[in-house]
Amino acid sequence: MIDTRVLLDWGHDALRLIIDADQDGRPRLRHLGAPDTAPRPAGSRESLPLVEAMVGGCSSGRQVVDGVGARLRHVGHEVQRDGAWHQLTVRLHDPETDLAADVVYRSPDGIPVLRAHVELRNGGSNPLDLESVTSLVLGVLTMDPAQLVTADLLWAESDWINEHRWQRRPLRQAVPYINGRVHQPYRMGTFTIAGKGSCSTGGHLPMGALSDRETGRTWLWQLETNGGGWQWDCGESRDTGFLSLSGPTNLRHGWSHRLEPGASFTTVPVALALTEAGGTDEAFAALTRYRRAIRRPHPDHQHLPVIFNDYMNCLMGDPTTARLLPHIDAAAEAGAEYFVIDAGWYDDGDGGWWTTVGAWEPAPSRFPGEGGLGEVMDRIRERGMVPGLWLEPEVVGVHSPIADTLPDEAFFRRHGARVNANGRFHLDLRHPAARAHLDAVVDRLVDDFGVGYFKLDYNVDAGSGTSSHPGEAPADGLLGHNRAFLDWLDGVLDRHPGLVLESCASGGKRADYALLSRVQLHSTSDQQNLELYAPIAAAAPTAVTPEQGAVWAYPLPDDSLDEVAFTMASALLGRIHLSGLLPELAPDALALAHEAVAVHKTIRSDLATAVPAWPLGLPGWYDPWIALTLHTPDTTYVTVWRRPGDDSDESAVLPFPTLRGARVGVDVLYPSTTKAQATWDPEAATLDVSLPSAPSAVLLRLSTRPE
């Protein structure tokens, strides 16, 4: 035990945090949990410093890189209330380097989620070189050593057309027990997941969880940065579970940041949800409420209009006036409220536009009428829809005229030369010329064509980042650009508050809440196979709120009626991205598509406040049965998919333990032609769903009824 005193006891009715300090004023976070949960005893050795940082500087006449976390002393703190948010700022100081650190904890009232970041300032007279700084460190994930045996570690693999694939392993398998009897009795075992490149989710989601499979006690975290510079570490130290969340580090990303005297640096924000019971479902419900609390307000989050986009399994980047007009009419008749022209509208050549983009001018050869693209936009408005366009704003093709008009300093550079990312140069939005170029593009398209929606794509990986000046680590330049891009998005929406922005990155390779707290929609995938899209769509609410998660629904003429219903059902508990070949569908298939849109409009007001759960567990890539539910206080919506498989039974049993003993009504919402059967067992609190064929899907509504 360590001689300590209680320094801070802070929180609200859903969360409590206790920080102790030792006799030298070094603070440790001893407890984070529900207000009624007993904290660890004071003086526990398991507590860790509030901040861990590797800092290079001059010490005793030598240049050294050293960890400063254990040296930071408490010099003050401040408790504030910012609307619905509670905030605690703990001020720390390292007497050896004169580095000051403000550890900022925030939490929305009534939601068991802690948000954290750290603000560093160099108070000395010599420059300091940061090589890693944590945003949150927590050494009290488990209450006793036995919980390390019953804890499971979760992470999500995610990449192009195979997004949101959650993995679960016992902690003792992911992090083997390595404590010995001699030498180092408290060795640390660690499991690490880190981002890479310029896509935040080009390999893994910036998320993870630790869940006790016996009690359901769960910690769920996310890192809120829109690039690959992030890292989390979870494991065992001193017989307890620990967690460390940080942005880019020198070890993983080659990151460093020169902190001049008087200068400051702020780490990426992170969030940690905690539930004492209920498992991962309860934790994702809390994180969903938190994500809504940090978003920029926008009418789209309440109205949830239906979007038609001409790309997926449709025009595939080859739009013309003649090709678009039939789809505009078909989209309007189906009930779409936005019509988005995707890639290719600027290509005046033979389709080889990859290396020529950047000016974002409509191609006259594609829109030969007197009104050009304006004629198509007028037709969209005449049919009662809002027109939208696809842009890839951060890139300029190497053969684009814009590549010659902007200075080298407006682009990503390494070793003094522009970075060529597969035939594209990457804009650095810290440079005023790069930002002015994009502002002019957006304002022109809004003013000239009445664009009300932009799909903002990102189909490159700029690697380690950019060095805008000698000595800048590319990873630090990437972080600077990413923050400038977020500021640019805010500026666009400030100037055009009704504009709807969708984030896309070859599908879902930027599924992070730095971006998603600003844009209104997120493209969940580029997956073209309707059966493979099911697990992506079902797991999408782990990464994005349901009302922001755009899911393609793309019926084709060769699809069976079951397949049409399957692809439409996949989008009903998210945002419908209608596409496919509607003008070529047979009448009965077209009727199924129209019916799905109509059903979605009857339930979408509930989606904006509902929280997700997965009664069959988080979906596996090859699972024959998949289920996603969205809960409101009195209604549960359930989409159930059955996919072909050797062991695919005709029925599945879905548990709903919170409804045990309740009188529950079951309604089939879609499709009306389904042969599905659903039976509620009140004593077992289970729903038995039968789907006679595969692939097939059904949307059900469970309503609790008074006795």
N, C-alpha and C positions, 0 to 999 in steps of 0.2 A: 504493500500500500504506500501511497505517496501522501505527504501532508498537503492538503489542499483546502480551499474554501470555495463556497458557491459564489460565483461572480455574477451570473445572470440566470434568471428563470423567466423565459419569454415564450409567448405563443398566443393561441386563441382556442376556441372550443373544439377544434379539430386537430390541434397540433401543439406539442410542448417541446421546448428545447432548453437544456440546462448546460451551462458552460462553467467549469471550475477554473481556478488559477492556483498554481503552486506558490510557495513562499517567495519565489523570484518574479512572480507576476506573469508566468508563462501560461496562457490559457489552453484548455483542452475541452472538446465537446464530449460531455459525459453521457448525455441522453437526448434522443430524438424519437418521439413516438406520440401515441395518443395521450391526451391529458390524464386519463385514468390508469395508465400503464406505469408500474413501479419502475423507477430508474435504477441504474446500477449504483452500488455503494460509492460514496465519495472516496476519491483517492485511487480508483481503479487504474491499474497500469495499462489497461487496454486502450485508453483514450489516446488520441493522436493530436498533433498540432492542428490548428485551424487552417493553416496554409503550409504547403510544401513548395519550395522554390529552389531552383539551382541558379546561382548568381555568380557571375565572374566579375572580379574587381581587384583592386590593389589591397593586399593585406601583408603587413610587416615588410613592405618594400617589394613584395612579389605579387605577380599576377596569378590569381587562383580562381578556381570555380568551386563553389562550396554550397552545401545546403543551408538555408537560413531559417527554415521553419521552426526548429527547436530553439532558436535564439530570440524569436519574436516575443516581445513583452507587451502586455496590455497597458495602454496609456489612456484609454477612455472608451466610452460607448454612447450610443444615442438610440432611443426608441422613438419611432415615428408612426403616424397613421396617414396613409395616402389613399383616401376614398375607401374602397373595399380591401385595400392591401395593408397588412401589418409589415413593418420594416424594422430590422435591428442592424445597426452598423457597429462593428467592433473594431476599434482602432488599435493598431499594433505598431511596434517600432523595433528595429534591430540596431542596437547600439554600436555594433562593429562596422556596419556599412552605411548607417544613417538611412536605411531603406524603411519607408513607412508603408504599411499595408492596411487598407480598410476592407474588412470582410463584411460583405453586405448580404444579409438574409432577408428574403421577402416571402410572404405567404398570403394568398387570398383568403378572406374571411370564410370560415366554414368548410374549406377544402384542405384535405391532409396532404398538401404538396408544399415543399420548400424549394424556393428558387434562390440561387446563390451566384455571386461573382466576386472578384477581388480587384480592388483598385490599388496599384502600386505607385509610389512617388519616390523619386531620388532626392532626399533631403541633404545629401552630402555635396562635396566639391569635386568629386571625381566621377567619371561616367561608370555605369554598371552595365553589364551584359547579361540579360535574362536568357536562360536556356530552357527553362520550364517553370510554369506556375500553375498550381492547381486552382480550379474554381470552387471545388468542394472536396473536403476530406472528412471521412466518417469512419471511426473505428469501433462502432458499437452496433453492428448489424445483427449480431446474435447476443442473447442474454446469458447463455451458458454453453460450454463446449459441446454438450449433447446436440444442440441445434445445428452444429456444423455437419452432423451425420444425416440429419433429416432435411437439409437445405438443398434445393435445386438451383442451378445457375442457368439463366436463359439469355440467349442472344439471337439476333436475326440476321441471317445472310440475305443479301439483296443486291441484285444486279439486273442488267438489261433483260427484259421479258421473263425474269424469274424472281420477282420482288417479294419481300415480306416473308421469307421462309424461316420461321422461328425454330430454334433448336433448344433442347432441354436435356441437361445432364446433372446427375447428383454432383454437388460441389466436391465431394471427396474423390470423384473420378476426374473432374476437370482440374482440381487442385489437390493432388495426392498429399496425404499426411506425411510431413517430412521432419517434424520435431524429433530431436534426438535426446539421449540421456546425458550426453556430455558435450563439451565445447559450446554450442549455441542452443540453449534450451528453448529459445523463442525465435526460430527461423521463420521467414515469411514465404508462403506459397502464394503465387499470383497467377490469375488468368487475365489476359489482356486482349482487348479488341481495339483496333485503331483504324482510322480512316486513311485514305491515300488519294493523291492526285487532287484535281480541282472539283470533283463531284463529291458531295457530302455523303452520298449513299451508293457509291460505286463499288460495292463489295459487302458492306454491312450497313444496317441502320445504326445511327448514333444513339443507340438505346441498349438497355440490358435490364435484367431483373434477378433478384434472389428471392426465392419463395420456399417456405417451409411446407412440405407436402403433407404434414400431419396436422398442423394448426391453421394453415392458410396465411400465416403472417408473410407479407410480401413487401419488398422494396422494388420500385420500378423507376428507372432514371432515363433521362434524355439529355443530350448535349445540343445546344442551339447555335449552330454555326453552319454557314452555307458553303463550306468547302471541306476537303478531306483532312484538314488539320485538326483532328480530335483524337482523344484516347481515353479509354476507361480501364481501370484495374480493379479487380475484385478478387478477394482471397481470404487467407487466414494469417493473422498476426497475433501472437500472444493469446492463443486459444479463443480468439473471437473473429468474426467476419469483419472485413474492412472494405471500404470503397474509396476510390480516388477518381475524380473527373477533371479533365483538363482539355485545353485547346491544343495547338501544335506544340511539340516538344523537340528538343535537339536530337534526342535518341531516335525517335520514330520518323521525324519529318525534316531534320536538318534545320530546325527553327532556332533563331536567336533574335533578340531585340536590344539595340543599344539604347539605354536609358540615360540620357544626359542629365546633368544637375538641374533640378527643378522640373524635369519632365515627368510624365505619368504614363501608365499603361493599364488598360482594363482587360481582364480575361473574358473569355466567352461565357455567356450565361448558361447555367445548367439547372435542371429541375429534378427533384426526387419525390416521388409519391410513396406513401407508406400506409399500409392497412394491417390491422392486427388480426383480421380474419377475412375469409372470402376469396383468398387466392389471387391469381393474376387478374381475374375478371373484375374484382373490386378495385384493384390498383389501376387498371386501364380506365375504369369509370372515373376515378379521381383525376387521372391525367387528362382525360377528355374534357372534364369541367375546367381544369386549369388551362388547357390550350384555348378554350373559348375566352377565358379571362385575359389572356395576354394578346389576343388578336386585335388588330386595328379594326374598329367598328366599320361595318359596310352593310348596306341594305341587302346585298346578295345573300348574306348569311341567314336571313329570315325568309326571303322569297323563293330561293332555290329554283330559278327558272331552268327549263329543259333546253339543252344545247344540242344542236346538230353540227357536226364537224365532218367535212367532206373527205377526210384522209383515210381512216382505217377501214380496210376491205371495201373501199369506195374508189375515189379518184386517185388516191395514193400519190399525191404531189403533182398531179397533171391537170389542173383546172383550166377550163376555158369557158367563155360565155355559153357556148352550145352545150357543154357538158354540165354546167352548173344549173341552168334554168330548170330542167326536170327535177333535180334534187331539191331545189328551193321550194318548188310547188309540193313535192312529196313530203318534205320536212314540215311545211306549214300544215298540211292536212293531217300529219301525225300528231301535231300539237306542240312542235318545237317553238321556243320563244327567242332563241338566239340562233343565228346561222353563221358558222365560222368557216372562212375559206382558208384552208391550211397551206402547206408549202407549195411553191411553184408559181404563184401569181405574179412574180417579178421576173420570171425567166423568159427572155426573148430569144433564146437559142434553141438547142436541140435537147434540152433537159439536163445539160451538164452545168448546172448552176452552182454546184458545191463551192467552187473556188472564185465565184464572181459576186457573191452576195455582199451587201453592205450599204447600197444606196437606197434600197427598199422603195423602188419606183415600179408601178404596175407595167407589165409588158404589153405593148400595143398589139402584138401578134396574138396574144391570148384573148384579148378583149377588143375585137376589131370594130365594133359598132361606134357610132358617132359619140356616144357617151362613155366609151371605154369601160373601165372598171366601175365607174359611177353608175352605168346602166344596170349592172348586176346588183350593186348596193341598193339602188332604188327599188329593184324588184324584190329584194329581201324585205325592205321596209313596207312595200305595198302588200306583202303577204303577212304583215303583222309581226315581223321578227326584227331583232336588233342585229346589224351586221358586225362581223368580227374578222380579224386577220391574224395570220401566223407571222411571228417575227422571231429571229434568233439574234437578239440585240447585241450580245457581247462579242460577236465575231465579225470579221471583215475578210472576205475571200482574198487570197494573194493576188488574184487578177482583177479585183474590183477597183474602179477608179478612186474609191475612198481610201484605198491603201496608199495612194500617192498624195492625197490631199491632206491627210492627217500627219503630224510629226511623229517621229520614232518614239518619242516620250509618251505618246498616247496609247502605246501598245505594250504588251508583256515583252520583256527582254531578259535574256540571260547571256552572260559573257559579251555584253555590248551589242548583241544582235537580236532582232525580233524573233520571237518564238513562233515557229511554223507548226501548228497543230493540225496535221493532216490536211494541208491545203488552206488553212485559215490562220489569220492573225487574230490575236485575242486583245480586245480593248482593255486598257487599265483605266477604270472609271475614277481614279484619283486625279487624273489629268483633266483640266477644264475643257480641252478641245474634244476629248472623247465624250464627256458628258454633254457638251453643247450639241455635238452631232446627234446623239440619241434623243435628246430633248426636241431637236428640230424635226426628226423623223416622226416621233409620236405626235407632236402637235400638228404637223402637216397632215397626217393620215386622219386624225380626229377632225380637223377643220375642213379638209377637202372632201372626205368621203363619209363623214358621220360615223366613224368606227366607234363602237361602244364596248368592244371586247378585244383583248389581245391575248393570244396564246404565245407565251414567251418560252421558246425552246432553248436547249443547250445540248449540242451534239458533239462536243469535243472534250478532251481531257488535256488541260494545259500543263500536266505534270506537277513539278514541285512548286511552280509559281513564277514570280518575276522579281528581278532586281532593278528597281527604278533608279538607283544610284549606287556607286561603288560601296561595297561593304554591307548592303542590305541582303539579308538571307532571303532566297526566293520564297520560302514558306511564310516569312513575315510580309513580303510584298503581296502574296496571295491573300493573306488575312486582311491587309489594308484594302485591296481591291474589293474583296467580298463585303466589307463594311461599307465601302463607297457604293456598291451596287444596291445594298439595302437602302441607303440614303437616296439613291436615284429613284427607286421604286416609291418611296415615301413622297418624293417631289412630284412624280407623275400623278399620284393619287391626290395630292394636295391641289394640283392644277385642274385635274379632271375627276372630281369626287364620285361621279356616277360610273366611271369606267370600271369594267371588270377585268381583272388580270388572272391569268392561269399560268402556273409554273409547270414546265415540262422539261425533262432532261433525258432524252431518249427514253421516254416513259418516266419511270419513277426514280431516277438516279440523283434527285435532289429533294428527298423527302425529309426535310428538316424544318424545325420551327423558328429558325431565323427567317427563312423565306416564307413559311406558311403562316407566320404571324402577320404578314403584310399582304400577301396575295389572297384572292378569294377562292381559287380552286387549285387543285393539284392533280396532274395526270398520273394515274396510278401505274400504268404500264403501256408498252407497245405490243403486248402479246396478241397475236392474231388468231390463235387457236382457242375457240370458246371453251373447250374442256379444261385447258391449262389455265385459262383466266379465272376459273372458279376459286382456286385457293388464293390467288392474288387478291381478288375482290373481297373474299371473306376475311382475309387478314388485313386489308387496307385500314380499318379503323384502329389498328395498333399504331399506325404511323401518322394518321391524319383524322380529323374529326369527320363523321359521316357526311356532313353537309358540305365539306370541301373536297371529298374524294371522288374524282371523276372516273367513272368506269365505262368503257366502251360497250355499247350494245349494237351489234352489227349483223343483222339478219341478211342472209344471202339466198338467191333463188334455189340453189341446190340443197339448202338446209331442210331437214324434216321439220314437221311442226313442233316436235319435242325439242329440236335444236333451236328453233326460233324462240320458243318459250324459255329455254335454258339461257341463251345469251341475253335476252331481255330481263329475266329475273336477276341476273348477276348485278344489274345496275340499280335495282329498285330501292335498296337500302343505302344508296349513296347518291351521287349526282349523275344523271343520265347523260352520257356522251353518245347520242344517237348517230349512227352511221350505217355502213352497209349499202345495199343496193335496193332501197325502198321502191323505186319506180319499176323494178323488174320482179317484184314479189307477186306470187299468186294471191288471189283475194283472201283466202283463209289465213295465209301467213301474214299478209299485211294487216288483217284484222287483229292478229295476236300482237303485232307491234303497236298498233293504235291503242289496244286495250291496256298494254303495259304502261304507256305514257299516261293514260287517263287514271289508272290506279295510283301511279306515283304521285300525281297531283292531289289525290285525296289524302295522302299520308305525309306529304313532305313537310307540312308545318310541324309535325311531331319529330321529324328527323333532326331538326335544328336544336332540340334540347335533349334528345335521347342519348343513352350511354350504351356501349356495346358489351356483348358477352358471347362466349363460344361454348354452347352446351356439350359439344363433342370434343372440346379441347381446341387449342389453336391448330389451324388446318395444316396437315402435312401435304407435301407436294403430290404424293401418290394416293392419298386417301380416297377410297371410293365414295364415302359419305362425308359431307361437309355441312356445317350449320353455323349461321351467324344470326344473332338476335340483337335487336335494339329495344331497350327498356325505357318506357316513360312511367310515371307514377301509377297509372292504371291500365296500361296497354303494353303488350310485348309483341313485336313483329319478328317473325322467324322466316328466314330464307333457308331452305334445305335443298342441297344439290345431291344427286346420285350420278356417279360417273361409272363408266364401264370398268370392270375388273374381275379377275378370276374368282375372288372371294366376295363379290358384291352381292349381299343379301338384298331382298326386295323391301326390307323394312329396317328402320333404325329407331332406337329408343333414346330420347333426349331428356336429360334430367333438368328439373327446375326446382331446386330445393327451397327457394324462397317462397314458392307458391304452394307448399305442402298444406293440404287440408282445405285449400280455397276452392270455391266454385268457379270454374274457368270455362268460358265459352271459346270455341275454336271455329274460326271462319277462314275459308279459303278465299284469298284475295286475288291470286293470279297463279296460273291461267284459269279462266272459267271453264275451259274444256278439259282440265286435268282429270286423270284417273287416280290421283293421290287420295289416300285415306289418312285421317289423323284422329287419334283417340286419346283423350285425357284421362289419366289415372290419378284421382285426387289423393289417395292414400300414399302412393309411391311418389307423387309429384313428378310424373313423367309423361311425356308426349310420345306416343307410338306413331311414327310416320311411315306409310307404305308408298313407295313409288315403283310401279310394276316394270318400268322400262328404264334403260340407261343409254344415253344421257337424258336426264329429265330434272326439272326443278320446280319448286312450288314456293309461293309466299303465303304465309299464314299469319293470322292475327289472334293472339290470346288476350281475352278480356276478362278481368275479374268481375264477378257478379255478386250482388248482395245476397245474403242468406234468405 
